[in-house]
Amino acid sequence: MATPRPTRAQRAPADEIKDLYLNATPRSVARDLARAIDLLKGMASEEERERVAVYMDGLSQMRSEWAVAARAASAPPPAARKRR
């Protein structure tokens, strides 16, 4: 018989942050980063926070890169811009 997966409340914060990082999408990254920050604030030790720092940095980088890409995709093509 398979063991049931732990619920969100039962999981270690570091594991949840790692999963947020691995499963982030352009649509979810802002929400994922906010959740990861909440989890980080609740961590008891500096050692725990240091272990997840790479995932926090990765989420932040993804958010920045995807935001730039979204702005570029929604910008009008150069020919459509007005000249002064």
Secondary structure as GFF3:
##gff-version 3
##sequence-region A 1 84
A	DSSP	alpha_helix	13	23	.	.	.	ID=ss1
A	DSSP	alpha_helix	29	41	.	.	.	ID=ss2
A	DSSP	alpha_helix	46	74	.	.	.	ID=ss3
A	DSSP	three_ten_helix	78	80	.	.	.	ID=ss4
###
